Amino acid sequence: METVIVLDFGGQYNQLIARRVRECNVYCEVKPYTTTLEEMKAVNPKGIIFTGGPNSVYEGTSPHYDSKILELGIPVLGICYGSQLMAYMLGGKVKSAPVSEYGHTEVMIDKHDAIFTGVSDKLVCWMSHTDYIETVPEGFSVTAHTKNCPAAAMSCPDRKLFATQFHPEVVHTQEGIRMLQNFVYKVCGCSGDWKMDSFAETAIQSLREKIDKGKVLCALSGGVDSSVAAVMLSKAIGKQLTCVFVDHGLLRKNEGDEVEAVFGPNGPYELNFIRVNAQQRYYDKLKGVVEPEEKRKIIGKEFIQVFEEEAKKIGAVDFLVQGTIYPDVIESGLGQSAVIKSHHNVGGLPEVVDFKEIIEPLRMLFKDEVRRVGLELGIPEYLVYRQPFPGPGLGIRIIGEITEEKVRIVQEADAIYREEIAKAGLDSELGQYFAALTNMRSVGVMGDFRTYDYAVALRAVNTSDFMTAEAAQLPWEVLFKVTNRIVNEVKGVNRVVYDCTGKPPGTIEFE
Ligand code: XMP
């Protein structure tokens, strides 16, 4: 398979570079700068991209790389720190720039080499640097400059070495995608025939070979990642796979049945499906508990116990499936095996299951790629495009004590909210939205009667990374309609409020 390697020197856009290359239909992996030259040769990449990074090349502690990498005839593109590193490795001069450049910067192209083929003479690019290349190495020419940066790009086409001080991967760089396309197609000679469907096919084939006649166990939550992983395995090994789905009674309305309809015996997939109806068990354990962390811990612990009981019934298995995806791998430190997400649904599982090896079929995919594979494998859209749902479920959307009655209220209110958001066509625009049950009761009037009922809180946020978020400005008509429907249709609710808090200071979930 044609592969381009992104060699990671600690820059903030490294995942993005890999994404962009994959968007060119070229398979791309991020590897740490500690990857040895031998390991790199073993991958036999069509090209390598040195990323940006926060350091200065001339500081002793900065990440460097064996300069022999530049002599292998493999095309290399250096970006930002990567460009300075290339210059430094080959005897050019890098120093602290008299004027640092940050943000949108006008770049003049001096020479339309392979990278700049078809690119305008003048463009706005994204810069973020305090060092610059003062003198390019011997054999290199300057191919672009800015007002303050004499070598905003350089190249030595004979040796297939190219470098840009700016970031072609970010959207703020005009025609940046074109430059990356030029690198992978014109310089590296990639054919661009890598596609998600070939990924799925190849991955299923290799899972089949690896697992052979082995037994596989998967904890299925109904979320996107575990669903896609389960379907891939079902296609690879059919009934050798057993999926355990724990219904903890804190799922959204009808969710348990929806998961069962897809993965259960009447669904389209060949696998063993075990649904554990543990609702009552959870409600009993959670009785009287009000403290959020305690609730989370009880829900998590109970999950492990339920799963352990099921695993014992199944007996020893050969493989345990984890739905780890690429951002988890990158964030948890490249080159090491992925730390299992602190998601309560999977964290802790390996200790209670008797198995030989973990398999992570989605380890190399970004979230939207997981979704694309899901669609290709024929998983229904409503499952593939599901918004994030926390492991502890509605348990952390009910403030205070959890009761079956409160679960019913929040399920009904949330279903109405989701239905109206979808009707208004807002579902794909919002990062996350849900109804929560406040622990507040207040006085109202319905017909001729006084009521003393709960208040439901509606939440909707826009976010790109879930680390920060802002409250979405939902159209008033939508809020009005949802409110009316909830107070009329959901018994036990007489008031609806909208949460306008961002994160920080609020979190997305209520507990
Ligand atoms: P917060 O509430 O921390 O949520 O702003 C950020 C994102 O994480 C989700 N979330 C969880 N996901 N297990 C999960 O799998 C959990 O325990 C959990 N808690 C919060 C939340 O839905 C949001 O998308």
Residues whose N, C-alpha, C, O or C-beta is under 5 A from the ligand:
A	BS01	XMP	H343 H344 P388 F389 P390 G391 P392 F466 T507 I508 E509
